[in-house]
Amino acid sequence: MNTPRIAVLVSGGGRSLENLSELIQAGQLNVEIGLVISDRNGAKALERATRLGIDSVVIARCDYDSHRDYSSAVFGAIEAS
């Protein structure tokens, strides 16, 4: 069976990302984190993603005119990963 791939949306320190990674490593969660998406440059979670070897991208809400455009960018990044 293929392991499901997920994206994790973050905006802060990334403790939840770290917790997910620990559960995966311990075999308690059968997923692969394929992408981390942050809405802020400089979020500590991006550093955690790099340390964990997980691809990451910043998609700032302020760069889009509407929620629809922002959501399209987020889902586009997920689909491309």
C-alpha positions in Angstrom: 0.0 0.0 0.0 1.3 3.5 -0.9 2.0 5.8 2.0 -0.3 8.9 1.8 1.5 12.2 1.2 0.4 15.3 3.1 1.1 19.0 3.2 1.4 20.8 6.5 0.4 24.4 6.7 2.4 26.4 9.3 2.8 30.0 10.4 4.8 29.8 13.6 7.4 27.8 15.3 6.5 24.4 13.8 6.0 22.4 17.0 3.1 20.6 15.4 5.3 19.8 12.4 7.9 18.4 14.7 5.3 16.3 16.6 4.0 14.9 13.3 7.5 14.0 12.2 8.2 12.3 15.5 5.0 10.2 15.2 5.9 9.2 11.6 9.5 8.3 12.7 8.1 6.2 15.5 5.8 4.3 13.1 2.7 5.6 14.8 1.4 7.6 11.8 1.5 6.2 8.3 2.0 9.3 6.2 4.8 11.2 4.5 5.1 14.9 4.8 5.6 16.0 1.2 5.5 19.8 1.6 5.4 22.4 4.3 3.6 25.7 3.4 4.0 28.8 5.4 2.3 32.1 5.0 5.2 34.0 6.5 8.9 34.3 5.6 11.1 33.6 8.6 8.7 31.3 10.3 10.7 28.9 12.5 8.7 26.0 11.1 10.6 26.6 7.8 13.9 25.9 9.6 12.4 22.8 11.1 11.3 21.6 7.7 14.8 22.1 6.3 16.3 20.3 9.2 13.9 17.4 8.7 14.6 17.3 4.9 11.1 18.4 3.9 10.5 20.7 1.0 8.9 24.0 1.9 7.4 27.1 0.3 6.2 30.5 1.4 2.9 31.6 0.0 2.0 34.9 1.6 -1.7 35.8 1.7 -0.9 39.5 1.1 0.5 38.6 -2.3 -3.0 37.7 -3.6 -6.0 39.9 -4.3 -8.6 37.4 -3.0 -8.9 34.4 -0.8 -9.8 32.4 -3.9 -6.5 33.3 -5.6 -4.6 32.5 -2.4 -6.3 29.1 -2.1 -5.5 28.4 -5.7 -1.8 29.1 -5.1 -1.8 26.9 -2.0 -3.5 24.0 -3.7 -1.3 24.4 -6.8 1.8 24.1 -4.7 0.4 21.0 -3.1 -0.5 19.4 -6.4 2.9 20.2 -7.8 4.8 18.6 -4.9 
